[in-house]
Amino acid sequence: MVVPFHIAGDQVAPGQRKVLQLALAQLYTQSPLTVPLEVVHGKHAGPVLLICAAIHGDELNGIEIVNQVLSRVNPARLKGTLIAVPVVNVFGFIHKSRYLPDRRDLNRCFPGSEKGSLGSRVAHFFVDEIVNKCSHIIDLHTGAIHRSNLPQIRAQLDCDITREMSESFGAPVILDSSIRDGSLRAVAESRDIPVILYEAGEALRFDPVAIKAGTRGVLNVMRTLGMLKPSVTKARMNPMIAKSSAWIRAEQDGLLHLKARLGDRVSKGECLGTITAPLGAEVCEVIAPKGGIVIGCLTMPLVNEGDAVYHIASFDEVKQAEISVERFVDELDIHPQTL
């Protein structure tokens, strides 16, 4: 028999959904600041999945993904419990900023402390009230401001469950990435909670491709975990796991003219773009130091020497990775120029 789900001093009955507002902190005016969340508690036993977005307050695609997933979940048919937090960093969200008011990155503050800095306190609150209730996590992100990412999964694939979640999501690329200290992934893994991170699009923008792929991916994972009925659609191509990735940086200041686009296959020594002086007299080529797939790129044409321009992922089978990206594009009905 499924019992009510308890969270933050409230409870949700089996087969019901409830919107909650968790008291996080206060503004300077002493007005309360709350974290919105919705809990969908199924009639049948199963995992407790957290989907969260906007740990960086300017990363907006995940907010829409959370809402679209919620619109597709029926508590009467759900096995387990879905906890949806569309905006974790409400401070940054209000100010359209990646950071907290003290300029800290919330995703470097976990597990936090009840008596630490603002970032530490917010992280502690989120872990204590929400993360500790979960069995699995999907953390939704975008690229930074003026940088766009090809839809991709980042996870530590040593854990079989994490690998299964990553592969079932359906993004064309998976980065087997190490865990950074202070991140949500780090604190979740330390509690044996498998977590995957979805990256797609750029900050302060709604990207229809990233949102569509992310919504589909979350639902895919829920099916894999047994929370939803299996899909009757055609089998998905297995995503490609990158063996490494690296950013190519600008070698001079100027105006950036991109040639390669997100998802393109590039070869070692290929010219991916040029950087020119304002009058166009000086031209510096951006050369690929190795072959791979473009999984991230700068969207701002103004660059300083040392700015990250392209993010290239390397694969054992680059051609197969290219096919994976092409199939991803076809399945979502994306025109190549929109990538």
Buried (B, 14 or more C-beta within 10 A) or exposed (E): EBEEBEBBEEBBBBBBBBEBEBEBBEEEEEEEBEBEBBBBBBBBEBBBBBBBBBBBBBBBBBBBBBBBBBEEBEBEEBBBBBBBBBBBBBBBBEBEBBBBBEEBBBBBBBBBEEEEBBBBBBBBBBBBBBBBBBBBBBBBBBBBBBBBBBBBBBBBBEBEBBBBBBBBBBBBBBBBBEBEEBBBBBBBBEEEBBBBBBBBBBBBBEBEBBBBBBBBBBBBBBBBBEBBEEEEEEEBBEBBBBEEBBBBBBBBBBEBEBEBBBBBBBEEEBEBBBBBEEEEEEEBEBBBEBBBBBBBBBBEBEBEEEBBBBBBBBBEEBEEBBBBBBBBBEBBEBEEEEB
